[in-house]
Amino acid sequence: MNPHPLFAIAGCGAHSAAGSSAGQSAASLQAQSRCTQRRATPWQAEAVSLAPCPSLDKQSSGAQRLLDLLAPALAEALPPALQMEIRQTAARAGGTDMQVYALLLLPDWLAPEHSAEMHTIWLDCLRASLPGLHISAHCLQRGAIAPWEALQFCQQQTQQHPRTAYTILAGVDSWCEPSRIGFAVHHHLLLCKGNQEGFIGGEAGAAVVLQTVARDIQGQRLGWPAPQAGRFLLHPAAADYASHGFWPHGNASQRAAGMRQLRHTLAQALAQAGMQAQHLSHLASDMDGSVWRAEIEGDALNQVLTQGQGAAHSRPPHLQIAGMLGQTGCAGGLLLWSMLPHLQRLQNINSVLHWTLAPGGQSAACVIERVTGSD
């Protein structure tokens, strides 16, 4: 069996409430600048908290809104210089011998016919940017856990097809789409004066271009290059699934089980990266200040971060983008990954434990490590 690959972030792009670039999103997070607004809706008296993209029409909806979110992110993630790098890599590999794998993450609320339409448009854009290359593309409809599941899937795909030199991951989701606002208000999901446990409804499109790199001599024998200094590596993802939700209907016993589940997810992600808690410079999650998340995350983190250390240590800084840019569904994980190269210029980030905790009972995590020198 072929060795497991690692993926290095070679290109990144994002479109969020902070603006139409990953750098703007990173600057907003660094400045702790909330991109939220209170908006009245036809469905209830109290205004709800949203974080819409300012460049989008308030009434735009469905697949068109998602396409408008995704297009700037994909263009930023795949600039001409990176397109040239990919084509040159293909030329060295003998052209058709190299494969680009592409995976589009779409929200599970989008109708199948609209998902198919978006997939076709997205693939046409990729083929126009990378003419003549073999692109294998698929679409995955999931919730917030999608980026970590996609990472697992792409690692399996590359292990089976080691000539996959680059992987393009893109995702888009919106809680600011008119029908989704109505759904969220009806189910009491959004933050408002009468619901302090609700979340800020955000939206985002995000994309990362990942280069397959070798973790050891076996990978180098397959032709995978050593990772470049300064790039971020995505280590294998861990994921766990509960048979019940954590919020809004979870009880104390179920949240205690959620704590144990998240502890296992985080510990597994660290183990798969060959790291211990003291190696981490940062934490990152979709924490948004809600009590139910704090209950589950607090105990799980305490146990994972202090395991084997004998005494409590100060926690690394915690990047909490959902509190600034809102919850962004299946695009949330990719949004953080796309921001890391820009955040690195603002603060010293070396290794990040990044996780999601989905209200439906799912948890996922991975370690992201900056390459500090050539292997």
Residue pairs with C-beta under 8 A, 6 or more apart in sequence:
1 159
2 159
2 160
2 162
2 218
2 222
3 159
3 214
3 215
3 216
3 218
3 219
3 222
4 155
4 159
4 215
4 236
5 155
5 158
5 159
5 162
5 212
5 213
5 214
5 215
5 219
5 224
6 212
6 213
6 214
6 215
6 219
6 227
6 233
6 234
6 235
7 151
7 154
7 155
7 167
7 210
7 211
7 212
7 213
7 233
7 234
8 210
8 211
8 213
8 227
8 228
8 231
8 232
8 233
8 234
8 371
9 208
9 209
9 210
9 231
9 232
9 233
9 234
9 337
9 340
9 341
10 82
10 85
10 166
10 209
10 210
10 211
10 231
11 76
11 77
11 78
11 79
11 82
11 207
11 208
11 209
12 22
12 76
12 77
12 206
12 207
12 208
12 209
12 337
12 338
12 339
12 340
12 341
13 21
13 22
13 72
13 73
13 74
13 75
13 76
13 77
13 78
13 206
13 207
13 208
13 338
14 21
14 22
14 25
14 73
14 76
14 204
14 205
14 206
14 207
14 334
14 335
14 338
14 339
15 21
15 53
15 55
15 69
15 70
15 71
15 72
15 73
15 204
15 205
15 206
16 24
16 25
16 28
16 35
16 51
16 53
16 202
16 203
16 204
16 205
16 206
16 325
16 328
16 335
17 28
17 35
17 36
17 51
17 52
17 53
17 54
17 202
17 203
17 204
17 325
17 326
18 24
18 25
18 27
18 28
18 29
18 33
18 35
18 324
18 325
19 25
19 28
19 54
20 53
20 55
20 72
20 76
21 72
21 76
22 73
22 76
22 206
22 338
22 339
22 341
22 342
23 342
25 204
25 321
25 325
25 335
25 338
25 339
25 342
26 339
26 342
26 343
26 346
27 33
27 342
27 346
28 35
28 324
28 325
29 319
29 321
29 324
29 325
29 339
29 343
30 343
30 346
30 347
32 324
33 324
34 51
34 323
34 324
35 51
35 324
35 325
35 326
36 49
36 50
36 51
36 200
36 326
37 49
37 50
37 51
37 52
38 47
38 48
38 49
38 50
39 47
39 48
39 49
39 50
40 47
41 47
41 48
41 181
41 182
41 185
43 181
43 182
43 185
43 186
44 185
44 192
46 192
46 193
46 194
47 192
47 193
48 181
48 184
48 185
48 190
48 191
48 192
48 198
48 201
49 190
49 191
49 192
49 198
49 200
49 201
49 326
50 175
50 176
50 181
50 190
50 200
50 201
50 202
50 326
51 176
51 200
51 201
51 202
51 203
51 324
51 325
51 326
52 58
52 176
52 202
52 203
53 69
53 176
53 203
53 204
55 68
56 65
56 68
56 69
56 176
56 203
59 178
60 68
61 177
61 178
61 179
62 110
62 114
62 177
62 179
63 110
63 114
63 117
63 118
65 174
65 177
65 203
66 106
66 107
66 110
66 118
66 172
66 173
66 174
66 177
66 205
67 118
67 121
69 172
69 174
69 203
69 204
69 205
70 118
70 122
70 170
70 172
70 205
70 207
71 125
71 205
72 205
73 170
73 172
73 204
73 205
73 206
73 207
73 338
74 122
74 125
74 170
74 205
74 207
76 207
77 168
77 170
77 207
77 208
77 209
77 338
78 126
78 129
78 130
78 168
78 207
78 209
82 209
83 129
83 130
86 100
86 130
86 133
86 165
86 166
86 209
87 130
87 132
87 133
89 98
89 165
89 166
90 98
90 132
90 133
90 165
93 163
93 165
93 223
95 132
96 134
97 163
98 133
98 134
98 163
98 164
98 165
99 134
99 135
99 136
99 161
99 163
99 164
99 165
100 126
100 130
100 133
100 134
100 135
100 136
100 164
100 165
100 166
100 167
100 168
101 135
101 136
101 137
101 154
101 157
101 158
101 161
101 164
101 166
101 167
101 168
102 122
102 123
102 126
102 135
102 136
102 137
102 138
102 167
102 168
102 169
102 170
103 137
103 138
103 139
103 140
103 150
103 153
103 154
103 167
103 168
103 169
103 170
104 118
104 119
104 122
104 137
104 138
104 139
104 140
104 170
104 171
105 139
105 140
105 141
105 142
105 146
105 147
105 150
105 169
105 170
105 171
105 172
105 330
105 331
105 334
106 115
106 118
106 119
106 139
106 140
106 141
106 171
106 172
106 173
106 330
107 141
107 143
107 172
107 173
107 174
107 329
107 330
108 141
108 142
108 143
108 330
109 180
109 183
110 118
110 141
115 139
115 141
116 139
118 139
119 137
119 139
122 137
122 170
123 135
123 137
126 135
126 137
126 168
127 135
136 161
136 164
140 146
140 149
140 150
140 153
141 330
142 149
142 330
143 329
143 330
143 358
143 360
143 362
144 286
144 327
144 329
144 330
144 332
144 333
144 356
144 358
144 362
145 239
145 356
145 358
145 362
145 363
145 364
146 171
146 330
146 333
147 169
147 171
147 330
147 332
147 333
147 334
147 337
147 356
147 364
148 237
148 238
148 239
148 333
148 356
148 364
148 365
148 366
149 237
149 239
149 364
150 169
150 171
151 169
151 234
151 236
151 237
151 366
152 236
152 237
152 239
154 167
154 169
154 210
155 236
155 237
157 164
157 167
158 164
158 167
158 212
162 212
162 222
162 223
162 224
163 223
164 212
165 211
165 212
166 209
166 210
166 211
166 212
167 209
167 210
167 212
168 207
168 208
168 209
168 210
169 207
169 208
169 210
169 334
170 205
170 206
170 207
170 208
170 334
171 205
171 206
171 207
171 330
171 331
171 333
171 334
172 204
172 205
172 206
172 330
172 331
173 203
173 204
173 328
173 329
173 330
173 331
173 332
174 180
174 203
174 204
174 328
174 329
175 181
175 184
175 190
175 201
175 202
175 203
175 326
175 327
175 328
175 329
176 201
176 202
176 203
177 203
180 201
181 190
181 201
183 189
184 190
184 201
187 248
188 195
188 198
188 248
189 198
189 199
189 201
189 248
190 198
190 199
190 200
190 201
191 198
191 199
191 200
192 198
196 290
197 247
197 248
197 290
197 291
197 292
198 290
199 288
199 290
199 322
199 326
199 327
200 288
200 322
200 323
200 326
200 327
201 326
201 327
202 322
202 325
202 326
202 327
202 328
203 326
203 328
203 331
204 325
204 328
204 331
204 332
204 335
205 331
206 331
206 334
206 335
206 337
206 338
207 334
207 338
208 334
208 337
208 338
210 234
211 225
211 227
211 231
212 224
213 219
213 224
213 225
213 226
213 227
213 233
214 220
214 222
214 224
214 225
214 226
214 227
214 375
220 226
226 374
226 375
227 233
227 371
227 374
227 375
228 371
228 374
229 371
229 372
229 373
229 374
230 370
230 371
231 341
231 370
231 371
232 337
232 340
232 341
232 344
232 368
232 369
232 370
232 371
233 368
233 369
233 370
233 371
234 337
234 366
234 368
235 269
235 272
235 273
235 366
235 367
235 368
235 369
236 269
236 272
236 273
236 366
237 269
237 272
237 364
237 365
237 366
238 265
238 266
238 268
238 269
238 272
238 364
238 365
238 366
239 265
239 362
239 363
239 364
239 365
240 261
240 262
240 264
240 265
240 362
240 363
240 364
241 361
241 362
242 254
242 257
242 258
242 261
242 361
242 362
242 363
243 361
244 250
244 254
244 257
244 361
245 254
245 359
245 360
245 361
246 254
246 255
246 258
246 292
246 296
246 357
246 358
246 359
246 360
246 361
247 290
247 292
247 293
247 359
248 359
250 258
250 292
255 292
255 295
255 296
258 296
258 357
258 361
258 363
259 295
259 296
259 299
259 300
260 300
261 363
262 296
262 297
262 300
262 355
262 357
262 363
263 299
263 300
263 303
263 304
265 355
265 363
265 364
265 365
266 300
266 301
266 304
266 353
266 355
266 365
267 304
267 307
268 365
269 353
269 355
269 365
269 366
269 367
270 276
270 277
270 304
270 353
270 367
272 366
272 367
273 366
273 367
273 369
275 351
275 367
275 369
276 308
277 304
277 305
277 306
277 307
277 309
277 313
277 353
278 309
278 313
279 351
280 305
280 316
280 351
280 352
280 353
280 367
281 316
281 317
281 348
281 349
281 350
281 351
281 352
282 316
282 317
282 318
282 319
282 349
282 350
282 351
282 352
282 353
283 301
283 315
283 316
283 317
283 318
283 319
283 352
283 353
283 354
284 318
284 319
284 320
284 321
284 336
284 352
284 353
284 354
284 355
285 297
285 318
285 319
285 320
285 354
285 355
285 356
285 357
286 320
286 321
286 322
286 327
286 332
286 356
286 357
287 293
287 294
287 297
287 318
287 320
287 322
287 323
287 357
288 320
288 322
288 323
288 327
289 320
289 323
293 357
296 357
297 357
301 315
302 312
305 313
305 315
306 312
306 313
317 347
319 336
319 343
319 352
321 332
321 335
321 336
321 339
322 328
322 332
325 335
328 335
332 356
333 354
333 356
333 364
336 354
337 354
337 368
340 349
340 352
340 368
343 349
344 370
349 370
350 369
350 370
350 372
351 367
351 368
351 369
351 370
352 367
352 368
352 369
353 365
353 367
354 365
354 366
354 367
354 368
355 363
355 364
355 365
355 366
356 362
356 363
356 364
356 365
357 363
